[in-house]
Amino acid sequence: MTDPATDDTSKPAAPDTPGGPAPLSGGGGDGEREARAASSSSGEDANEKEDEKVNWFAEIRGLALMLLAVLAFHSLVAKPFYIPSASMMPTLWVGDRLIVSKYPYGWSWASASFHLLPRGEWRVLPDTPEYGDIVIPVHPIRNEDYIKRVVALPGDTIAVEDGRIILNGTPIPREQVASVKLPFEPNLYCDRMDGLATPCLDAFEDYRSPDGQYFEPPTFRETLPNGATYLVIDHMRVRFDNMDPVTVPEDSVFVMGDNRDHSADSRASIADSGLGGPVPMANIGGRAEFITFSLDGSTTWNPATWFSSLRGDRAWSTLRPAIAEGTAVGEAAETAQ
């Protein structure tokens, strides 16, 4: 008779001892964990690579919005300008950088940067310049910006006799003053109409100072009916020194450069690269406000010249005309103070 307690066939199998062979299931556990870890790591790398991809649509959209914002600011508020010619000397020198405000006279097609809008006579919130304002007229045919001074307003009759402005039948006050001193800057060149580049002030060679460092051309002070006063250079006889009377139409102004013998302005025909008479207000792109900085033409790729070429005394100079004492406007200003 068999003893149930000692019968090996009825007794459950004893578990493996610690020293015995490892179960088969336990032998694959570490491999599965390593496989899962590797799979997780490769998934994370893939996600990181997805995150690192550039969203070109968003980048281009952001750049386009930024450019549109700059274009809108330059068209509606203010824009920087560069002076490439001597036509407004002594007020503006070649190399001056200045700010032009776009809103003083309202907005028109000429206000838009790069002249992107078609020409037209429309204006939004229109206003009229004052005597002596420095404005940005656009050439009547070419999309080129000029910079000139307003010397006659709508309804005025203007003529020029021997270089002197006759406004509504009366010569404006004009007196000769001490000559301005324009520095000789040999690196400063201007483009001529024939495409050649010449020293910007070579027309004043006869007025070079004894030490050769300055030009001192004949200088005059003009004063307009509102008291606006400014300096002009008039050193030779030219055909623009005499002009028959012209009545300025409504919504137009008559403009001239301060360098009277070297300015293509309202006195000059379109064939002479001038403005061909009074300028419609719709063709005025803004008003010059102040100079930000000025360079004498000696700037090169050498960073040291970026500072040595600066004309420090011209930075932040206002371009709004002074009001002469003794005029009605000037006396009103003094009373207000």
Disulfide bonds with the S-S distance in Angstrom:
Cys190-Cys200 1.96
